[in-house]
Amino acid sequence: MNRVAKAAAGREAPKPPHINLLERVILSEIQAAGTEPQPCDAPPTSHKTRLRIINTSAFAGFNVAFDALHMLITAADATSVVPIKAGNLRINAGQRYDIIPCYDAPLPANFSRASLHRPSQAQAPTYSYLRASFHQDEFFEDSHHPTAVAVLAYQGAKVPARIPAPGKAAEWNPQPTVSNRPRLDLFPNSSYYNPLNIVPLDGSPVPKATRRVVLNIYQVIDPNGVTRLAFQNRTTLLSASDPLIIDSYRANRDYPASVMVEEVRLGEVIQVVINNYDTGEHPMHLHGHHFYLTGAGLPDDGPFSDHSSTPLLTDVALLRDTATINANSSIVFNYVANRPGVWFMHCHIEWHLMSGLGMVWSVGKGTAEAQKCCSSPSVLL
């Protein structure tokens, strides 16, 4: 990341060096509860194992799937959702999902579908391999699309030391290529899921927006000739000489000119439209709030339009804090500004953030609530 910050004047800031993080297969064992998975349509109380998958990477998104099992998605970014079955999970930097491994009933008495093993009724314990592969276009030069592997072992299962190859195409979806980019958070196979179709468990309705804020993502050239990523055609990084934003917030002073700050009233419902004019995708993360994801374009759909053939969700939408904006596309979300303070919103790809792709929401500046919430030491929340 320092290579971006220290790029020489007149030179384009390079991307991070390509590092094959999964050059060697990583194998971890996950001990499951019970002796075998349950059918996907079984009562919720019959399932014994839940996995929380967190993408802590600074750059790469991943395609995650069991060799043969399906998964029930039960939560996204800590929001409980109505369980939805999926065969693959696309998880971008900063996102979190809770899943329950399951299978489509009926389960054959003697089967070995891909690497889910249950040779006979007398050997009920099972295990299945869980694999993760890169989905970022930047890794297309990996001809073998390296995979990290974990084994989900049910009680009593005897797991062989040798890791098998992935299952058949119907059971393991390969890495999407540049020419076959997936839609937002979904995969082109028979059991994909669409985040716009995931319903929060509490069925909370989408709050009606009181105003709209449009943000545009561009690549820009700074005065030193370094390529940056930025909102609204300007870089948003603070220089060392600027006061901390929270100091300006508490003192009710103007914010530094070198950072992009959007001021909102406490309690406002903001509809945020983010248009991505960049050729890469961006997982956008909002601090301090969850938002209702009401719209998301496909790759190369271009900027958002109120006249789009795909209308925004207006009744119920997934409440989360990190959503992917596809290349040359857009997302739309509503959030309730009910927490006073200064809240960072940024791309969760680290070198994009270091290149300037971040901004601040200032909520309730100058109010009594603001003074109460921000008496802590000077930190950017």
Order of alpha helices (4+ residues) and beta strands (2+ residues): alpha-beta-beta-beta-beta-beta-beta-beta-beta-beta-beta-beta-beta-alpha-beta-beta-beta-beta-beta-beta-beta-beta-alpha-beta-alpha
